[in-house]
Amino acid sequence: MDQPATYQIKVQGRLDERWARWFNGLTLTFERGGDGASITTLTGVVADQSALRGILSRIWDLNLTVISVTHVEIANQERGKSNE
């Protein structure tokens, strides 16, 4: 749990790209939910659980509603290296 991992964090509302820097360079994408509401997805590598907590605290500070926090499994690069 104290190693870098990729996360997707979905929040209600729309944050524009200038917020990416405040969120440690996470990629921000936007979509409309089924009800037409805006949803922002922050995606990227997070250094450890402490860094994830910091990102969630910033979301809290902006008074945004968290929809989901998902640990994203990336294709196992270590397995690929062992096959070389």
C-alpha positions as CSV (number, residue, x, y, z in Angstrom):
1,M,0.0,0.0,0.0
2,D,3.0,2.3,0.3
3,Q,3.9,2.0,-3.4
4,P,2.8,4.2,-6.3
5,A,-0.6,3.1,-7.8
6,T,-2.9,4.5,-10.4
7,Y,-6.3,5.8,-9.3
8,Q,-9.4,7.2,-10.9
9,I,-11.4,9.6,-8.6
10,K,-14.8,10.8,-9.8
11,V,-16.4,13.9,-8.4
12,Q,-19.6,15.8,-9.1
13,G,-19.1,19.1,-11.0
14,R,-16.6,20.3,-13.5
15,L,-13.1,21.3,-12.7
16,D,-11.2,22.9,-15.5
17,E,-7.6,21.9,-16.5
18,R,-6.0,24.6,-14.4
19,W,-6.8,22.5,-11.4
20,A,-4.6,19.6,-12.6
21,R,-1.5,21.3,-11.1
22,W,-3.2,21.6,-7.7
23,F,-4.0,17.9,-7.9
24,N,-0.3,16.9,-8.4
25,G,-0.6,16.7,-12.2
26,L,-3.5,14.2,-12.3
27,T,-5.3,14.2,-15.7
28,L,-8.8,15.7,-15.6
29,T,-11.5,14.5,-17.9
30,F,-15.2,15.4,-18.1
31,E,-18.4,13.7,-18.8
32,R,-22.1,14.1,-18.3
33,G,-23.9,11.7,-15.9
34,G,-27.2,10.0,-16.8
35,D,-29.0,13.0,-15.2
36,G,-27.0,15.5,-17.2
37,A,-24.9,16.6,-14.3
38,S,-21.2,17.2,-14.9
39,I,-18.6,14.7,-13.6
40,T,-14.9,15.2,-13.4
41,T,-12.6,12.2,-13.4
42,L,-9.0,12.7,-12.0
43,T,-6.7,9.9,-13.1
44,G,-3.0,9.3,-12.5
45,V,-0.3,7.7,-10.4
46,V,-0.4,8.5,-6.7
47,A,2.8,8.0,-4.7
48,D,1.3,6.3,-1.7
49,Q,-1.7,6.2,0.6
50,S,-0.6,9.5,2.3
51,A,-0.6,11.2,-1.1
52,L,-4.1,9.8,-1.9
53,R,-5.3,11.2,1.4
54,G,-3.9,14.6,0.5
55,I,-5.8,14.5,-2.8
56,L,-9.0,13.6,-1.1
57,S,-8.5,16.4,1.4
58,R,-8.2,18.9,-1.4
59,I,-11.4,17.6,-2.9
60,W,-13.0,18.0,0.6
61,D,-11.6,21.6,0.7
62,L,-13.3,22.4,-2.6
63,N,-16.6,21.0,-1.1
64,L,-16.9,18.5,-4.0
65,T,-18.9,15.4,-3.8
66,V,-16.9,12.2,-4.3
67,I,-18.7,9.7,-6.6
68,S,-16.0,7.0,-6.5
69,V,-12.3,6.2,-5.8
70,T,-11.0,3.3,-7.9
71,H,-7.6,1.6,-7.9
72,V,-6.9,1.0,-11.5
73,E,-5.0,-2.2,-12.4
74,I,-2.5,-1.4,-15.2
75,A,-1.4,-4.3,-17.4
76,N,1.2,-6.1,-15.3
77,Q,4.5,-4.7,-16.6
78,E,6.5,-6.8,-14.3
79,R,5.1,-10.0,-15.9
80,G,6.0,-8.6,-19.3
81,K,9.6,-8.0,-18.1
82,S,9.9,-11.6,-16.8
83,N,9.0,-13.0,-20.2
84,E,11.8,-11.2,-22.0
